[in-house]
Amino acid sequence: MDATALAAYVEAAACLLHLPIAAEHLPGVRENFARIVTFAQLILAAPLTRTDEPAPIFLPGDRL
């Protein structure tokens, strides 16, 4: 996602959620959203097969 599309998405999402974002916070919001996009791309790139299933119970690492 390029910077223009990212800025438009952040603005549209904030508008839909009725979430006011102060002008001085917008650069940080856009920067963090760019990181989220990068993480999502990594997850979406992971190969899955038809037999892959979600874990039936989530256990945080400290409870294993």
Gaussian input, Z-matrix of N, CA and C with variables (Angstrom, degrees):
# hf/3-21g

backbone

0 1
 N
 C     1     B1
 C     2     B2     1     A1
 N     3     B3     2     A2     1     D1
 C     4     B4     3     A3     2     D2
 C     5     B5     4     A4     3     D3
 N     6     B6     5     A5     4     D4
 C     7     B7     6     A6     5     D5
 C     8     B8     7     A7     6     D6
 N     9     B9     8     A8     7     D7
 C    10    B10     9     A9     8     D8
 C    11    B11    10    A10     9     D9
 N    12    B12    11    A11    10    D10
 C    13    B13    12    A12    11    D11
 C    14    B14    13    A13    12    D12
 N    15    B15    14    A14    13    D13
 C    16    B16    15    A15    14    D14
 C    17    B17    16    A16    15    D15
 N    18    B18    17    A17    16    D16
 C    19    B19    18    A18    17    D17
 C    20    B20    19    A19    18    D18
 N    21    B21    20    A20    19    D19
 C    22    B22    21    A21    20    D20
 C    23    B23    22    A22    21    D21
 N    24    B24    23    A23    22    D22
 C    25    B25    24    A24    23    D23
 C    26    B26    25    A25    24    D24
 N    27    B27    26    A26    25    D25
 C    28    B28    27    A27    26    D26
 C    29    B29    28    A28    27    D27
 N    30    B30    29    A29    28    D28
 C    31    B31    30    A30    29    D29
 C    32    B32    31    A31    30    D30
 N    33    B33    32    A32    31    D31
 C    34    B34    33    A33    32    D32
 C    35    B35    34    A34    33    D33
 N    36    B36    35    A35    34    D34
 C    37    B37    36    A36    35    D35
 C    38    B38    37    A37    36    D36
 N    39    B39    38    A38    37    D37
 C    40    B40    39    A39    38    D38
 C    41    B41    40    A40    39    D39
 N    42    B42    41    A41    40    D40
 C    43    B43    42    A42    41    D41
 C    44    B44    43    A43    42    D42
 N    45    B45    44    A44    43    D43
 C    46    B46    45    A45    44    D44
 C    47    B47    46    A46    45    D45
 N    48    B48    47    A47    46    D46
 C    49    B49    48    A48    47    D47
 C    50    B50    49    A49    48    D48
 N    51    B51    50    A50    49    D49
 C    52    B52    51    A51    50    D50
 C    53    B53    52    A52    51    D51
 N    54    B54    53    A53    52    D52
 C    55    B55    54    A54    53    D53
 C    56    B56    55    A55    54    D54
 N    57    B57    56    A56    55    D55
 C    58    B58    57    A57    56    D56
 C    59    B59    58    A58    57    D57
 N    60    B60    59    A59    58    D58
 C    61    B61    60    A60    59    D59
 C    62    B62    61    A61    60    D60
 N    63    B63    62    A62    61    D61
 C    64    B64    63    A63    62    D62
 C    65    B65    64    A64    63    D63
 N    66    B66    65    A65    64    D64
 C    67    B67    66    A66    65    D65
 C    68    B68    67    A67    66    D66
 N    69    B69    68    A68    67    D67
 C    70    B70    69    A69    68    D68
 C    71    B71    70    A70    69    D69
 N    72    B72    71    A71    70    D70
 C    73    B73    72    A72    71    D71
 C    74    B74    73    A73    72    D72
 N    75    B75    74    A74    73    D73
 C    76    B76    75    A75    74    D74
 C    77    B77    76    A76    75    D75
 N    78    B78    77    A77    76    D76
 C    79    B79    78    A78    77    D77
 C    80    B80    79    A79    78    D78
 N    81    B81    80    A80    79    D79
 C    82    B82    81    A81    80    D80
 C    83    B83    82    A82    81    D81
 N    84    B84    83    A83    82    D82
 C    85    B85    84    A84    83    D83
 C    86    B86    85    A85    84    D84
 N    87    B87    86    A86    85    D85
 C    88    B88    87    A87    86    D86
 C    89    B89    88    A88    87    D87
 N    90    B90    89    A89    88    D88
 C    91    B91    90    A90    89    D89
 C    92    B92    91    A91    90    D90
 N    93    B93    92    A92    91    D91
 C    94    B94    93    A93    92    D92
 C    95    B95    94    A94    93    D93
 N    96    B96    95    A95    94    D94
 C    97    B97    96    A96    95    D95
 C    98    B98    97    A97    96    D96
 N    99    B99    98    A98    97    D97
 C   100   B100    99    A99    98    D98
 C   101   B101   100   A100    99    D99
 N   102   B102   101   A101   100   D100
 C   103   B103   102   A102   101   D101
 C   104   B104   103   A103   102   D102
 N   105   B105   104   A104   103   D103
 C   106   B106   105   A105   104   D104
 C   107   B107   106   A106   105   D105
 N   108   B108   107   A107   106   D106
 C   109   B109   108   A108   107   D107
 C   110   B110   109   A109   108   D108
 N   111   B111   110   A110   109   D109
 C   112   B112   111   A111   110   D110
 C   113   B113   112   A112   111   D111
 N   114   B114   113   A113   112   D112
 C   115   B115   114   A114   113   D113
 C   116   B116   115   A115   114   D114
 N   117   B117   116   A116   115   D115
 C   118   B118   117   A117   116   D116
 C   119   B119   118   A118   117   D117
 N   120   B120   119   A119   118   D118
 C   121   B121   120   A120   119   D119
 C   122   B122   121   A121   120   D120
 N   123   B123   122   A122   121   D121
 C   124   B124   123   A123   122   D122
 C   125   B125   124   A124   123   D123
 N   126   B126   125   A125   124   D124
 C   127   B127   126   A126   125   D125
 C   128   B128   127   A127   126   D126
 N   129   B129   128   A128   127   D127
 C   130   B130   129   A129   128   D128
 C   131   B131   130   A130   129   D129
 N   132   B132   131   A131   130   D130
 C   133   B133   132   A132   131   D131
 C   134   B134   133   A133   132   D132
 N   135   B135   134   A134   133   D133
 C   136   B136   135   A135   134   D134
 C   137   B137   136   A136   135   D135
 N   138   B138   137   A137   136   D136
 C   139   B139   138   A138   137   D137
 C   140   B140   139   A139   138   D138
 N   141   B141   140   A140   139   D139
 C   142   B142   141   A141   140   D140
 C   143   B143   142   A142   141   D141
 N   144   B144   143   A143   142   D142
 C   145   B145   144   A144   143   D143
 C   146   B146   145   A145   144   D144
 N   147   B147   146   A146   145   D145
 C   148   B148   147   A147   146   D146
 C   149   B149   148   A148   147   D147
 N   150   B150   149   A149   148   D148
 C   151   B151   150   A150   149   D149
 C   152   B152   151   A151   150   D150
 N   153   B153   152   A152   151   D151
 C   154   B154   153   A153   152   D152
 C   155   B155   154   A154   153   D153
 N   156   B156   155   A155   154   D154
 C   157   B157   156   A156   155   D155
 C   158   B158   157   A157   156   D156
 N   159   B159   158   A158   157   D157
 C   160   B160   159   A159   158   D158
 C   161   B161   160   A160   159   D159
 N   162   B162   161   A161   160   D160
 C   163   B163   162   A162   161   D161
 C   164   B164   163   A163   162   D162
 N   165   B165   164   A164   163   D163
 C   166   B166   165   A165   164   D164
 C   167   B167   166   A166   165   D165
 N   168   B168   167   A167   166   D166
 C   169   B169   168   A168   167   D167
 C   170   B170   169   A169   168   D168
 N   171   B171   170   A170   169   D169
 C   172   B172   171   A171   170   D170
 C   173   B173   172   A172   171   D171
 N   174   B174   173   A173   172   D172
 C   175   B175   174   A174   173   D173
 C   176   B176   175   A175   174   D174
 N   177   B177   176   A176   175   D175
 C   178   B178   177   A177   176   D176
 C   179   B179   178   A178   177   D177
 N   180   B180   179   A179   178   D178
 C   181   B181   180   A180   179   D179
 C   182   B182   181   A181   180   D180
 N   183   B183   182   A182   181   D181
 C   184   B184   183   A183   182   D182
 C   185   B185   184   A184   183   D183
 N   186   B186   185   A185   184   D184
 C   187   B187   186   A186   185   D185
 C   188   B188   187   A187   186   D186
 N   189   B189   188   A188   187   D187
 C   190   B190   189   A189   188   D188
 C   191   B191   190   A190   189   D189

   B1=1.4451
   B2=1.5288
   B3=1.3160
   B4=1.4587
   B5=1.5334
   B6=1.3102
   B7=1.4725
   B8=1.5302
   B9=1.3291
   B10=1.4657
   B11=1.5247
   B12=1.3275
   B13=1.4635
   B14=1.5208
   B15=1.3176
   B16=1.4527
   B17=1.5288
   B18=1.3309
   B19=1.4666
   B20=1.5208
   B21=1.3272
   B22=1.4618
   B23=1.5290
   B24=1.3317
   B25=1.4615
   B26=1.5226
   B27=1.3283
   B28=1.4672
   B29=1.5250
   B30=1.3116
   B31=1.4689
   B32=1.5291
   B33=1.3311
   B34=1.4657
   B35=1.5276
   B36=1.3301
   B37=1.4605
   B38=1.5257
   B39=1.3136
   B40=1.4679
   B41=1.5200
   B42=1.3217
   B43=1.4650
   B44=1.5301
   B45=1.3253
   B46=1.4638
   B47=1.5226
   B48=1.3213
   B49=1.4643
   B50=1.5267
   B51=1.3436
   B52=1.4754
   B53=1.5262
   B54=1.3278
   B55=1.4591
   B56=1.5239
   B57=1.3124
   B58=1.4670
   B59=1.5315
   B60=1.3219
   B61=1.4624
   B62=1.5191
   B63=1.3132
   B64=1.4615
   B65=1.5231
   B66=1.3081
   B67=1.4675
   B68=1.5287
   B69=1.3201
   B70=1.4645
   B71=1.5368
   B72=1.3439
   B73=1.4631
   B74=1.5232
   B75=1.3249
   B76=1.4648
   B77=1.5341
   B78=1.3248
   B79=1.4757
   B80=1.5347
   B81=1.3075
   B82=1.4635
   B83=1.5212
   B84=1.3204
   B85=1.4651
   B86=1.5231
   B87=1.3283
   B88=1.4698
   B89=1.5299
   B90=1.3236
   B91=1.4651
   B92=1.5280
   B93=1.3257
   B94=1.4661
   B95=1.5229
   B96=1.3276
   B97=1.4550
   B98=1.5261
   B99=1.3153
   B100=1.4639
   B101=1.5307
   B102=1.3323
   B103=1.4740
   B104=1.5293
   B105=1.3224
   B106=1.4617
   B107=1.5261
   B108=1.3316
   B109=1.4656
   B110=1.5261
   B111=1.3225
   B112=1.4610
   B113=1.5273
   B114=1.3305
   B115=1.4662
   B116=1.5250
   B117=1.3172
   B118=1.4663
   B119=1.5251
   B120=1.3182
   B121=1.4639
   B122=1.5252
   B123=1.3325
   B124=1.4659
   B125=1.5238
   B126=1.3120
   B127=1.4635
   B128=1.5253
   B129=1.3216
   B130=1.4611
   B131=1.5256
   B132=1.3261
   B133=1.4617
   B134=1.5298
   B135=1.3306
   B136=1.4645
   B137=1.5308
   B138=1.3249
   B139=1.4652
   B140=1.5303
   B141=1.3178
   B142=1.4581
   B143=1.5201
   B144=1.3175
   B145=1.4575
   B146=1.5239
   B147=1.3113
   B148=1.4644
   B149=1.5354
   B150=1.3174
   B151=1.4638
   B152=1.5264
   B153=1.3227
   B154=1.4650
   B155=1.5315
   B156=1.3174
   B157=1.4614
   B158=1.5215
   B159=1.3309
   B160=1.4635
   B161=1.5271
   B162=1.3029
   B163=1.4591
   B164=1.5289
   B165=1.3317
   B166=1.4672
   B167=1.5231
   B168=1.3289
   B169=1.4658
   B170=1.5311
   B171=1.3268
   B172=1.4475
   B173=1.5160
   B174=1.3296
   B175=1.4680
   B176=1.5018
   B177=1.3246
   B178=1.4609
   B179=1.5363
   B180=1.3265
   B181=1.4462
   B182=1.5161
   B183=1.3230
   B184=1.4668
   B185=1.5267
   B186=1.3235
   B187=1.4650
   B188=1.5206
   B189=1.3346
   B190=1.4716
   B191=1.5056
   A1=107.01
   A2=116.60
   A3=119.25
   A4=110.43
   A5=116.50
   A6=122.07
   A7=112.34
   A8=117.08
   A9=120.17
   A10=110.90
   A11=116.74
   A12=120.88
   A13=110.63
   A14=116.86
   A15=121.57
   A16=110.54
   A17=116.78
   A18=120.87
   A19=110.56
   A20=117.37
   A21=121.26
   A22=110.76
   A23=116.49
   A24=120.09
   A25=111.33
   A26=116.55
   A27=120.30
   A28=110.03
   A29=116.85
   A30=120.53
   A31=111.00
   A32=117.09
   A33=120.81
   A34=111.38
   A35=117.07
   A36=120.68
   A37=110.84
   A38=117.01
   A39=120.75
   A40=110.44
   A41=116.01
   A42=120.27
   A43=110.63
   A44=117.46
   A45=121.07
   A46=112.60
   A47=115.68
   A48=120.58
   A49=112.94
   A50=115.80
   A51=121.02
   A52=109.89
   A53=114.93
   A54=122.29
   A55=109.04
   A56=117.19
   A57=118.19
   A58=110.52
   A59=115.99
   A60=121.40
   A61=107.08
   A62=115.87
   A63=120.73
   A64=109.68
   A65=116.08
   A66=121.78
   A67=111.81
   A68=117.57
   A69=119.75
   A70=112.44
   A71=117.37
   A72=120.90
   A73=112.70
   A74=117.44
   A75=120.29
   A76=114.37
   A77=120.14
   A78=118.22
   A79=112.88
   A80=117.02
   A81=120.56
   A82=112.39
   A83=116.83
   A84=121.03
   A85=109.71
   A86=116.64
   A87=120.37
   A88=111.03
   A89=116.75
   A90=120.83
   A91=111.07
   A92=116.00
   A93=119.38
   A94=111.20
   A95=117.16
   A96=119.05
   A97=110.09
   A98=118.05
   A99=121.16
   A100=110.06
   A101=117.23
   A102=120.59
   A103=110.30
   A104=116.39
   A105=120.92
   A106=110.11
   A107=116.87
   A108=121.12
   A109=109.78
   A110=117.31
   A111=121.27
   A112=111.16
   A113=116.95
   A114=120.67
   A115=110.67
   A116=117.15
   A117=120.89
   A118=110.88
   A119=117.29
   A120=120.35
   A121=110.67
   A122=117.76
   A123=121.11
   A124=111.40
   A125=115.95
   A126=120.30
   A127=110.65
   A128=116.68
   A129=120.21
   A130=112.70
   A131=117.05
   A132=120.97
   A133=112.58
   A134=117.46
   A135=120.73
   A136=109.54
   A137=116.50
   A138=118.89
   A139=111.15
   A140=115.99
   A141=122.42
   A142=108.33
   A143=115.40
   A144=119.81
   A145=108.65
   A146=116.02
   A147=120.29
   A148=111.70
   A149=117.42
   A150=120.09
   A151=112.90
   A152=118.55
   A153=120.92
   A154=109.31
   A155=114.77
   A156=120.50
   A157=109.09
   A158=117.26
   A159=119.42
   A160=109.80
   A161=115.81
   A162=120.30
   A163=108.89
   A164=118.51
   A165=120.02
   A166=112.75
   A167=116.92
   A168=121.10
   A169=108.02
   A170=116.28
   A171=119.96
   A172=109.30
   A173=116.02
   A174=121.41
   A175=108.24
   A176=117.95
   A177=119.83
   A178=110.29
   A179=116.91
   A180=122.70
   A181=114.84
   A182=118.17
   A183=120.18
   A184=111.51
   A185=118.79
   A186=120.70
   A187=111.88
   A188=117.58
   A189=119.77
   A190=111.48
   D1=125.00
   D2=-179.45
   D3=-79.14
   D4=169.63
   D5=-174.30
   D6=-60.59
   D7=-37.18
   D8=-179.42
   D9=-67.77
   D10=-45.09
   D11=178.99
   D12=-65.53
   D13=-39.17
   D14=179.43
   D15=-62.96
   D16=-45.90
   D17=179.37
   D18=-62.47
   D19=-41.08
   D20=179.21
   D21=-65.18
   D22=-40.75
   D23=179.42
   D24=-64.11
   D25=-46.73
   D26=-179.99
   D27=-59.61
   D28=-43.65
   D29=-179.97
   D30=-64.44
   D31=-44.93
   D32=-179.15
   D33=-65.87
   D34=-42.85
   D35=179.91
   D36=-63.59
   D37=-43.05
   D38=178.50
   D39=-62.19
   D40=-40.39
   D41=179.28
   D42=-64.38
   D43=-46.70
   D44=-179.83
   D45=-62.68
   D46=-34.00
   D47=-179.17
   D48=-88.33
   D49=-0.34
   D50=-175.08
   D51=53.38
   D52=44.94
   D53=-176.82
   D54=-109.07
   D55=103.65
   D56=179.19
   D57=-71.65
   D58=132.60
   D59=176.35
   D60=-121.47
   D61=119.69
   D62=-179.60
   D63=-63.66
   D64=144.94
   D65=-177.39
   D66=-54.73
   D67=-37.42
   D68=-178.87
   D69=-72.05
   D70=-15.52
   D71=178.83
   D72=-94.09
   D73=-17.10
   D74=-176.28
   D75=-56.28
   D76=-43.67
   D77=179.04
   D78=-58.49
   D79=-40.64
   D80=178.87
   D81=-68.77
   D82=-38.78
   D83=177.49
   D84=-62.90
   D85=-45.30
   D86=179.24
   D87=-63.70
   D88=-40.62
   D89=179.94
   D90=-63.27
   D91=-44.52
   D92=179.24
   D93=-67.27
   D94=-37.73
   D95=178.78
   D96=-65.43
   D97=-36.81
   D98=176.90
   D99=-60.60
   D100=-37.99
   D101=176.38
   D102=-64.72
   D103=-42.59
   D104=-179.96
   D105=-61.41
   D106=-41.06
   D107=178.06
   D108=-60.29
   D109=-42.46
   D110=178.99
   D111=-61.64
   D112=-44.68
   D113=178.45
   D114=-63.15
   D115=-42.92
   D116=-179.58
   D117=-62.55
   D118=-39.32
   D119=178.90
   D120=-62.60
   D121=-38.67
   D122=177.19
   D123=-62.83
   D124=-43.34
   D125=-179.20
   D126=-67.84
   D127=-43.96
   D128=-179.43
   D129=-66.50
   D130=-23.37
   D131=179.96
   D132=-80.43
   D133=-12.26
   D134=-178.91
   D135=-68.66
   D136=128.65
   D137=-178.90
   D138=-72.09
   D139=137.46
   D140=176.11
   D141=-125.83
   D142=148.01
   D143=175.80
   D144=-109.41
   D145=170.76
   D146=-179.54
   D147=-65.80
   D148=-18.97
   D149=-177.81
   D150=-95.75
   D151=-4.02
   D152=178.09
   D153=-69.45
   D154=136.70
   D155=179.82
   D156=-132.37
   D157=153.98
   D158=176.13
   D159=-69.94
   D160=156.41
   D161=176.90
   D162=-64.38
   D163=137.83
   D164=-178.03
   D165=-70.10
   D166=-28.62
   D167=-179.14
   D168=-138.11
   D169=131.19
   D170=176.60
   D171=-90.24
   D172=125.76
   D173=174.96
   D174=-121.76
   D175=117.60
   D176=176.54
   D177=-58.11
   D178=154.63
   D179=-176.06
   D180=-52.86
   D181=-32.97
   D182=-176.75
   D183=-79.30
   D184=-4.39
   D185=-178.86
   D186=-111.53
   D187=9.19
   D188=-178.98
   D189=-75.95

